[in-house]
Amino acid sequence: MRKAIAAGALALALGLSACGDGVDPRRDGVLEQYSAQEIYQRAEYELARGRADDAAIYFGEIERLYPYSEWAKRGLIMQAFAYHQDRDYENARGAAQRFIDFYPVDADAAYAQYLLALSYYDQIDEVGRDQGLTFQALQALRVVIERYPDSEYASAAILKFDLAFDHLAAKEMEIGRYYLKRGHFAAAINRFRVVVEDFQTTAHTPEALYRLIEAYLSLGLTGEAQTAGAILGYNFQSTEWYRDGFALLTGEGLELRDVEGNWLSQIYRQMVRGEWL
Protein backbone atom coordinates (compact mmCIF):
# COMPACT_ATOMS: atom_id res chain seq x y z
CA MET A 1 0.00 0.00 0.00
CA ARG A 2 2.80 2.41 0.92
CA LYS A 3 4.58 1.62 -2.33
CA ALA A 4 1.41 2.30 -4.29
CA ILE A 5 0.87 5.65 -2.58
CA ALA A 6 4.51 6.65 -3.08
CA ALA A 7 4.32 5.66 -6.73
CA GLY A 8 1.14 7.67 -7.17
CA ALA A 9 2.69 10.74 -5.58
CA LEU A 10 5.78 10.45 -7.74
CA ALA A 11 3.70 10.01 -10.90
CA LEU A 12 1.63 13.05 -10.04
CA ALA A 13 4.76 15.08 -9.29
CA LEU A 14 6.30 14.08 -12.60
CA GLY A 15 3.05 14.62 -14.46
CA LEU A 16 2.59 18.13 -13.12
CA SER A 17 6.21 19.04 -13.67
CA ALA A 18 5.84 17.92 -17.28
CA CYS A 19 3.48 20.81 -17.90
CA GLY A 20 6.52 22.96 -18.57
CA ASP A 21 7.95 26.12 -17.13
CA GLY A 22 5.56 29.02 -16.80
CA VAL A 23 2.47 26.82 -16.70
CA ASP A 24 0.71 26.65 -13.35
CA PRO A 25 -1.39 23.47 -13.16
CA ARG A 26 -3.46 25.08 -10.43
CA ARG A 27 -4.62 27.75 -12.88
CA ASP A 28 -4.79 25.85 -16.14
CA GLY A 29 -7.25 23.15 -15.21
CA VAL A 30 -4.69 20.37 -14.87
CA LEU A 31 -5.58 19.56 -11.25
CA GLU A 32 -9.17 18.75 -12.22
CA GLN A 33 -7.79 15.59 -13.85
CA TYR A 34 -6.62 14.24 -10.51
CA SER A 35 -8.42 12.80 -7.52
CA ALA A 36 -8.45 14.43 -4.11
CA GLN A 37 -6.07 11.79 -2.83
CA GLU A 38 -3.60 12.43 -5.63
CA ILE A 39 -3.62 16.18 -5.01
CA TYR A 40 -3.14 15.51 -1.30
CA GLN A 41 -0.13 13.35 -2.13
CA ARG A 42 1.26 16.12 -4.32
CA ALA A 43 0.93 18.55 -1.41
CA GLU A 44 2.77 16.11 0.85
CA TYR A 45 5.48 15.83 -1.79
CA GLU A 46 5.90 19.62 -1.75
CA LEU A 47 6.12 19.58 2.04
CA ALA A 48 8.75 16.84 1.95
CA ARG A 49 10.97 18.89 -0.36
CA GLY A 50 10.66 22.00 1.77
CA ARG A 51 8.15 23.94 -0.32
CA ALA A 52 5.54 24.58 2.35
CA ASP A 53 4.09 27.54 0.45
CA ASP A 54 3.25 25.37 -2.57
CA ALA A 55 2.03 22.58 -0.31
CA ALA A 56 -0.44 24.97 1.35
CA ILE A 57 -1.86 25.92 -2.04
CA TYR A 58 -2.27 22.28 -3.12
CA PHE A 59 -3.96 21.40 0.17
CA GLY A 60 -6.32 24.30 -0.41
CA GLU A 61 -7.15 23.10 -3.91
CA ILE A 62 -8.62 19.93 -2.46
CA GLU A 63 -11.17 21.99 -0.56
CA ARG A 64 -12.03 23.89 -3.75
CA LEU A 65 -12.33 20.86 -6.02
CA TYR A 66 -13.72 18.33 -3.56
CA PRO A 67 -15.62 20.32 -0.90
CA TYR A 68 -17.14 18.46 2.07
CA SER A 69 -15.06 15.37 1.32
CA GLU A 70 -12.92 13.60 3.90
CA TRP A 71 -9.86 14.62 1.88
CA ALA A 72 -10.96 18.26 2.01
CA LYS A 73 -11.11 18.05 5.80
CA ARG A 74 -7.66 16.50 5.97
CA GLY A 75 -6.37 19.01 3.46
CA LEU A 76 -7.64 21.95 5.52
CA ILE A 77 -5.81 21.01 8.71
CA MET A 78 -2.68 20.27 6.67
CA GLN A 79 -3.02 23.62 4.92
CA ALA A 80 -2.93 25.32 8.33
CA PHE A 81 0.17 23.28 9.19
CA ALA A 82 1.86 24.12 5.87
CA TYR A 83 1.19 27.84 6.24
CA HIS A 84 2.65 27.71 9.73
CA GLN A 85 5.72 25.90 8.43
CA ASP A 86 6.10 28.69 5.87
CA ARG A 87 5.75 31.29 8.67
CA ASP A 88 2.70 32.68 6.94
CA TYR A 89 1.01 33.11 10.29
CA GLU A 90 -2.00 35.09 9.14
CA ASN A 91 -3.06 32.44 6.63
CA ALA A 92 -2.23 29.71 9.16
CA ARG A 93 -4.67 31.30 11.58
CA GLY A 94 -7.30 31.60 8.86
CA ALA A 95 -7.06 27.93 7.86
CA ALA A 96 -6.99 26.74 11.48
CA GLN A 97 -10.02 28.84 12.37
CA ARG A 98 -11.96 27.52 9.35
CA PHE A 99 -11.23 23.97 10.49
CA ILE A 100 -12.49 24.77 13.99
CA ASP A 101 -15.62 26.40 12.56
CA PHE A 102 -16.40 23.57 10.12
CA TYR A 103 -15.34 20.60 12.28
CA PRO A 104 -15.62 21.68 15.95
CA VAL A 105 -15.95 18.13 17.31
CA ASP A 106 -13.39 16.49 15.04
CA ALA A 107 -10.44 14.71 16.59
CA ASP A 108 -8.11 17.26 14.96
CA ALA A 109 -9.96 20.29 16.37
CA ALA A 110 -7.57 20.42 19.33
CA TYR A 111 -4.60 20.48 16.97
CA ALA A 112 -6.23 23.22 14.89
CA GLN A 113 -6.70 25.34 18.02
CA TYR A 114 -3.10 24.67 19.03
CA LEU A 115 -1.88 25.72 15.57
CA LEU A 116 -3.96 28.88 15.85
CA ALA A 117 -2.34 29.65 19.20
CA LEU A 118 1.13 28.91 17.83
CA SER A 119 0.56 31.30 14.95
CA TYR A 120 0.38 34.06 17.57
CA TYR A 121 2.96 32.65 19.97
CA ASP A 122 5.67 32.18 17.35
CA GLN A 123 5.50 35.87 16.49
CA ILE A 124 6.48 36.85 20.02
CA ASP A 125 10.15 37.69 19.82
CA GLU A 126 12.04 40.49 21.53
CA VAL A 127 10.56 42.15 24.59
CA GLY A 128 10.59 45.59 23.01
CA ARG A 129 7.80 44.96 20.51
CA ASP A 130 4.09 45.66 20.94
CA GLN A 131 2.47 43.04 23.16
CA GLY A 132 -0.87 42.71 21.35
CA LEU A 133 0.21 39.38 19.87
CA THR A 134 1.18 38.14 23.31
CA PHE A 135 -2.32 38.81 24.64
CA GLN A 136 -3.83 37.02 21.63
CA ALA A 137 -1.47 34.08 22.12
CA LEU A 138 -2.51 33.85 25.78
CA GLN A 139 -6.19 33.84 24.86
CA ALA A 140 -5.75 31.16 22.20
CA LEU A 141 -3.55 29.01 24.44
CA ARG A 142 -6.11 29.27 27.23
CA VAL A 143 -8.73 27.82 24.86
CA VAL A 144 -6.49 24.79 24.22
CA ILE A 145 -5.97 24.29 27.95
CA GLU A 146 -9.62 24.72 28.95
CA ARG A 147 -11.42 23.16 25.98
CA TYR A 148 -9.03 20.28 25.32
CA PRO A 149 -7.47 19.48 28.74
CA ASP A 150 -6.99 15.80 27.89
CA SER A 151 -5.42 16.37 24.48
CA GLU A 152 -1.76 15.80 23.75
CA TYR A 153 -1.37 19.55 23.18
CA ALA A 154 -2.57 20.71 26.61
CA SER A 155 0.78 20.34 28.40
CA ALA A 156 2.66 22.19 25.65
CA ALA A 157 0.00 24.91 25.71
CA ILE A 158 0.41 25.31 29.49
CA LEU A 159 4.18 25.70 29.11
CA LYS A 160 3.82 28.27 26.35
CA PHE A 161 1.12 30.10 28.31
CA ASP A 162 3.49 30.49 31.26
CA LEU A 163 6.27 31.73 28.96
CA ALA A 164 3.98 34.24 27.26
CA PHE A 165 2.70 35.40 30.65
CA ASP A 166 6.28 35.92 31.78
CA HIS A 167 6.93 37.83 28.56
CA LEU A 168 4.23 40.36 29.43
CA ALA A 169 5.72 40.86 32.88
CA ALA A 170 9.15 41.39 31.30
CA LYS A 171 7.68 44.13 29.13
CA GLU A 172 6.27 45.93 32.17
CA MET A 173 9.64 45.64 33.91
CA GLU A 174 11.49 47.03 30.90
CA ILE A 175 9.26 50.11 30.77
CA GLY A 176 9.40 50.53 34.55
CA ARG A 177 13.20 50.48 34.55
CA TYR A 178 13.20 53.06 31.74
CA TYR A 179 11.07 55.46 33.79
CA LEU A 180 13.00 54.78 37.00
CA LYS A 181 16.34 55.50 35.36
CA ARG A 182 15.04 58.86 34.15
CA GLY A 183 13.57 59.85 37.49
CA HIS A 184 9.92 59.43 36.50
CA PHE A 185 9.15 57.65 39.74
CA ALA A 186 5.35 57.69 39.65
CA ALA A 187 5.29 56.24 36.12
CA ALA A 188 7.82 53.58 37.14
CA ILE A 189 5.76 52.64 40.21
CA ASN A 190 2.69 52.13 38.04
CA ARG A 191 4.56 49.58 35.93
CA PHE A 192 6.08 47.70 38.84
CA ARG A 193 2.69 47.67 40.54
CA VAL A 194 1.21 45.84 37.54
CA VAL A 195 3.86 43.13 37.92
CA VAL A 196 3.26 42.72 41.66
CA GLU A 197 -0.53 42.70 41.34
CA ASP A 198 -1.10 40.87 38.05
CA PHE A 199 2.05 38.80 37.48
CA GLN A 200 2.85 37.50 40.96
CA THR A 201 3.64 34.00 39.69
CA THR A 202 6.40 35.16 37.33
CA ALA A 203 10.11 35.39 38.05
CA HIS A 204 9.96 39.19 37.81
CA THR A 205 8.12 39.81 41.09
CA PRO A 206 11.22 39.99 43.36
CA GLU A 207 12.87 42.63 41.17
CA ALA A 208 9.60 44.57 40.89
CA LEU A 209 9.41 44.75 44.70
CA TYR A 210 13.00 45.92 44.92
CA ARG A 211 12.40 48.58 42.26
CA LEU A 212 9.38 49.74 44.25
CA ILE A 213 11.65 50.20 47.27
CA GLU A 214 13.99 52.33 45.14
CA ALA A 215 11.18 54.42 43.69
CA TYR A 216 9.31 54.97 46.93
CA LEU A 217 12.47 55.92 48.84
CA SER A 218 13.24 58.43 46.09
CA LEU A 219 9.81 59.97 46.69
CA GLY A 220 10.18 59.88 50.48
CA LEU A 221 7.34 57.38 50.88
CA THR A 222 8.99 55.16 53.46
CA GLY A 223 5.89 53.22 54.49
CA GLU A 224 5.39 51.82 50.98
CA ALA A 225 9.11 51.06 50.69
CA GLN A 226 9.12 49.20 54.02
CA THR A 227 6.07 47.16 53.07
CA ALA A 228 7.64 46.19 49.74
CA GLY A 229 10.71 45.11 51.70
CA ALA A 230 8.57 43.04 54.09
CA ILE A 231 7.03 41.15 51.17
CA LEU A 232 10.48 40.57 49.71
CA GLY A 233 11.74 39.28 53.04
CA TYR A 234 8.90 36.85 53.51
CA ASN A 235 8.61 35.39 50.00
CA PHE A 236 11.96 35.96 48.30
CA GLN A 237 14.59 35.93 51.02
CA SER A 238 16.99 33.79 48.99
CA THR A 239 17.17 36.26 46.10
CA GLU A 240 19.69 39.00 45.42
CA TRP A 241 16.78 41.44 45.27
CA TYR A 242 15.99 40.80 48.92
CA ARG A 243 19.62 41.29 49.93
CA ASP A 244 19.82 44.57 48.00
CA GLY A 245 16.46 45.72 49.34
CA PHE A 246 17.48 44.90 52.91
CA ALA A 247 20.69 46.88 52.50
CA LEU A 248 18.83 49.81 50.95
CA LEU A 249 16.23 50.03 53.70
CA THR A 250 18.49 49.40 56.69
CA GLY A 251 20.95 51.91 55.25
CA GLU A 252 18.19 54.48 55.68
CA GLY A 253 17.53 53.27 59.22
CA LEU A 254 14.25 51.57 58.22
CA GLU A 255 12.83 48.17 59.11
CA LEU A 256 11.33 45.67 56.67
CA ARG A 257 7.77 45.65 58.00
CA ASP A 258 4.20 46.09 56.88
CA VAL A 259 3.10 49.69 57.28
CA GLU A 260 -0.65 49.72 56.85
CA GLY A 261 -2.54 52.24 54.77
CA ASN A 262 -1.08 51.67 51.31
CA TRP A 263 -1.79 49.32 48.40
CA LEU A 264 1.23 47.16 49.17
CA SER A 265 -0.19 46.46 52.62
CA GLN A 266 -3.07 44.67 50.91
CA ILE A 267 -0.58 42.63 48.87
CA TYR A 268 1.24 41.82 52.11
CA ARG A 269 -1.97 40.52 53.69
CA GLN A 270 -2.68 38.41 50.63
CA MET A 271 0.80 36.97 50.03
CA VAL A 272 2.01 36.67 53.61
CA ARG A 273 -1.07 36.23 55.75
CA GLY A 274 -3.29 34.61 53.14
CA GLU A 275 -6.05 37.17 53.70
CA TRP A 276 -7.83 37.49 50.33
CA LEU A 277 -11.11 39.04 51.45
C-alpha distance (Angstrom), angle and dihedral (degrees) to the residues before:
residue distance angle dihedral
M1 . . .
R2 3.80 . .
K3 3.79 90.4 .
A4 3.78 90.7 51.1
I5 3.80 92.6 50.5
A6 3.80 92.1 46.4
A7 3.78 90.7 49.0
G8 3.79 90.9 49.5
A9 3.79 92.2 50.4
L10 3.79 91.7 48.5
A11 3.81 92.1 48.2
L12 3.77 90.9 50.1
A13 3.80 91.5 47.6
L14 3.79 91.3 50.6
G15 3.78 92.4 43.2
L16 3.78 93.7 52.7
S17 3.78 93.2 43.5
A18 3.80 88.4 53.4
C19 3.77 89.5 67.0
G20 3.78 87.8 85.6
D21 3.76 135.9 -122.0
G22 3.77 116.1 -50.2
V23 3.80 94.1 23.8
D24 3.79 115.3 109.8
P25 3.82 109.6 -158.1
R26 3.79 89.0 -159.0
R27 3.81 89.9 63.3
D28 3.77 102.5 33.9
G29 3.77 100.3 58.4
V30 3.80 96.2 -104.1
L31 3.81 94.8 122.3
E32 3.81 91.4 59.4
Q33 3.81 86.7 71.7
Y34 3.79 91.8 63.9
S35 3.77 133.3 72.6
A36 3.78 123.6 -115.4
Q37 3.78 90.0 -106.2
E38 3.79 92.3 53.1
I39 3.80 92.6 50.2
Y40 3.80 89.2 47.9
Q41 3.80 89.2 53.2
R42 3.79 90.1 49.9
A43 3.80 89.6 53.1
E44 3.80 90.2 50.7
Y45 3.79 88.9 50.0
E46 3.82 89.9 54.7
L47 3.80 90.3 49.3
A48 3.80 91.3 50.3
R49 3.80 91.8 54.5
G50 3.79 93.2 48.2
R51 3.79 99.5 -102.6
A52 3.79 98.9 125.3
D53 3.81 92.4 158.3
D54 3.82 92.0 59.7
A55 3.79 90.9 41.6
A56 3.81 90.5 55.9
I57 3.79 90.6 53.4
Y58 3.82 93.1 49.4
F59 3.80 91.4 48.1
G60 3.79 88.0 51.7
E61 3.79 92.1 51.1
I62 3.79 89.8 62.6
E63 3.79 89.8 60.9
R64 3.81 90.4 49.3
L65 3.80 96.9 46.8
Y66 3.80 99.9 33.6
P67 3.82 106.6 27.3
Y68 3.82 119.1 -176.3
S69 3.80 91.4 15.0
E70 3.79 123.7 128.5
W71 3.81 88.1 -114.4
A72 3.80 90.3 54.2
K73 3.79 89.7 54.8
R74 3.79 91.8 49.1
G75 3.78 90.4 44.5
L76 3.81 92.4 53.3
I77 3.80 95.7 55.5
M78 3.80 89.7 44.3
Q79 3.78 90.2 49.5
A80 3.81 88.9 56.9
F81 3.81 89.0 49.5
A82 3.81 92.7 48.0
Y83 3.79 93.0 49.4
H84 3.78 89.4 50.3
Q85 3.79 90.7 49.9
D86 3.80 87.8 52.7
R87 3.83 89.8 49.7
D88 3.78 89.2 -119.9
Y89 3.78 89.8 140.0
E90 3.78 98.5 170.7
N91 3.81 93.1 56.2
A92 3.81 90.1 41.4
R93 3.79 89.0 57.6
G94 3.79 91.3 47.1
A95 3.81 94.0 51.9
A96 3.80 93.0 43.6
Q97 3.80 92.0 49.6
R98 3.82 91.6 49.3
F99 3.80 89.4 53.0
I100 3.81 91.0 51.0
D101 3.81 90.9 47.8
F102 3.81 95.1 47.2
Y103 3.82 99.1 36.8
P104 3.83 107.7 25.0
V105 3.81 95.0 157.1
D106 3.80 97.6 40.1
A107 3.78 119.0 121.5
D108 3.82 89.3 -115.9
A109 3.82 94.5 53.0
A110 3.81 90.4 94.2
Y111 3.79 90.4 53.5
A112 3.81 90.9 47.8
Q113 3.81 90.2 53.3
Y114 3.79 90.2 47.2
L115 3.82 90.8 51.0
L116 3.79 89.3 49.6
A117 3.80 90.0 52.8
L118 3.81 91.9 46.3
S119 3.79 90.6 52.8
Y120 3.80 86.8 64.4
Y121 3.79 97.7 34.9
D122 3.80 95.3 51.8
Q123 3.79 90.2 57.4
I124 3.80 91.6 60.7
D125 3.77 105.2 100.6
E126 3.78 128.8 140.0
V127 3.78 119.7 20.3
G128 3.79 93.2 -122.1
R129 3.80 96.7 71.0
D130 3.80 127.8 93.0
Q131 3.80 110.7 -76.5
G132 3.82 99.1 -142.2
L133 3.80 90.7 104.8
T134 3.79 90.2 51.1
F135 3.80 91.3 56.5
Q136 3.81 90.4 48.1
A137 3.80 90.8 48.7
L138 3.81 90.3 51.6
Q139 3.79 91.8 50.8
A140 3.81 93.4 48.5
L141 3.81 93.0 45.0
R142 3.79 90.3 50.1
V143 3.82 89.0 56.8
V144 3.82 90.0 55.0
I145 3.80 91.1 49.2
E146 3.80 96.4 45.5
R147 3.81 101.8 34.6
Y148 3.80 98.5 38.2
P149 3.84 105.1 28.4
D150 3.81 93.2 150.4
S151 3.79 96.2 47.7
E152 3.78 123.6 107.8
Y153 3.82 88.8 -113.8
A154 3.82 97.6 58.1
S155 3.82 96.7 84.7
A156 3.81 92.6 48.1
A157 3.81 89.4 47.6
I158 3.82 90.9 52.4
L159 3.81 91.1 51.6
K160 3.80 92.7 48.6
F161 3.80 91.0 45.0
D162 3.80 90.4 56.3
L163 3.81 91.3 47.8
A164 3.80 92.6 48.9
F165 3.81 90.2 47.0
D166 3.79 89.5 52.1
H167 3.81 88.6 48.8
L168 3.80 91.2 59.3
A169 3.79 91.1 50.2
A170 3.81 89.6 50.2
K171 3.79 89.4 54.7
E172 3.80 91.7 53.1
M173 3.81 89.9 48.8
E174 3.79 92.3 50.2
I175 3.80 92.4 53.2
G176 3.81 91.9 43.0
R177 3.80 91.9 53.3
Y178 3.81 89.6 48.9
Y179 3.81 91.6 55.4
L180 3.80 93.3 41.8
K181 3.79 92.8 52.4
R182 3.80 90.3 53.1
G183 3.78 94.8 47.4
H184 3.81 96.5 -107.8
F185 3.78 91.3 135.7
A186 3.80 100.1 167.2
A187 3.81 92.0 51.1
A188 3.81 90.4 47.1
I189 3.81 91.7 50.1
N190 3.79 90.7 53.3
R191 3.81 90.5 56.8
F192 3.79 95.8 45.4
R193 3.79 89.5 46.8
V194 3.80 90.0 58.3
V195 3.81 89.6 55.2
V196 3.81 93.7 48.7
E197 3.80 94.4 45.1
D198 3.81 102.8 35.6
F199 3.81 105.5 22.7
Q200 3.80 103.0 40.0
T201 3.80 92.9 136.9
T202 3.81 94.5 58.4
A203 3.79 127.6 92.7
H204 3.81 90.6 -113.0
T205 3.81 97.1 72.3
P206 3.85 97.3 87.9
E207 3.80 92.5 52.9
A208 3.81 91.3 44.6
L209 3.82 89.6 55.8
Y210 3.79 91.6 48.5
R211 3.82 91.3 49.0
L212 3.80 88.4 50.9
I213 3.81 88.7 55.6
E214 3.81 89.5 52.4
A215 3.79 94.0 47.1
Y216 3.78 96.6 44.3
L217 3.81 93.3 47.1
S218 3.80 88.2 51.3
L219 3.81 88.3 55.4
G220 3.81 93.5 44.3
L221 3.81 92.7 -115.0
T222 3.78 97.5 137.4
G223 3.80 97.3 166.7
E224 3.81 92.6 61.4
A225 3.81 91.0 44.2
Q226 3.81 91.9 51.2
T227 3.79 92.5 48.5
A228 3.81 91.3 50.3
G229 3.80 87.5 51.3
A230 3.81 91.4 50.2
I231 3.80 90.9 54.3
L232 3.79 90.1 48.1
G233 3.79 91.0 50.2
Y234 3.77 94.4 50.3
N235 3.81 100.9 42.8
F236 3.80 106.8 22.0
Q237 3.79 106.7 29.8
S238 3.80 93.3 136.6
T239 3.81 94.0 58.4
E240 3.78 129.7 94.7
W241 3.80 87.8 -124.4
Y242 3.80 90.7 64.3
R243 3.80 92.0 48.7
D244 3.81 91.5 49.6
G245 3.80 92.0 44.4
F246 3.81 91.6 49.5
A247 3.80 90.8 51.0
L248 3.80 91.9 47.2
L249 3.79 94.9 50.5
T250 3.80 98.7 40.3
G251 3.79 88.9 46.5
E252 3.80 86.1 62.7
G253 3.81 90.9 47.4
L254 3.82 92.6 -107.0
E255 3.80 131.2 135.9
L256 3.80 125.8 -132.5
R257 3.80 98.5 -116.1
D258 3.76 141.7 127.2
V259 3.79 110.9 -92.5
E260 3.77 106.5 -167.7
G261 3.77 124.5 -135.2
N262 3.80 102.1 60.4
W263 3.80 135.7 85.9
L264 3.79 92.8 -104.4
S265 3.80 89.4 59.4
Q266 3.80 87.8 64.7
I267 3.81 89.9 50.8
Y268 3.81 88.2 49.7
R269 3.80 91.4 53.9
Q270 3.79 90.7 48.6
M271 3.81 99.5 44.2
V272 3.79 100.1 33.7
R273 3.78 106.4 27.4
G274 3.79 97.9 27.4
E275 3.80 92.1 -126.8
W276 3.82 105.2 150.0
L277 3.80 100.2 161.3
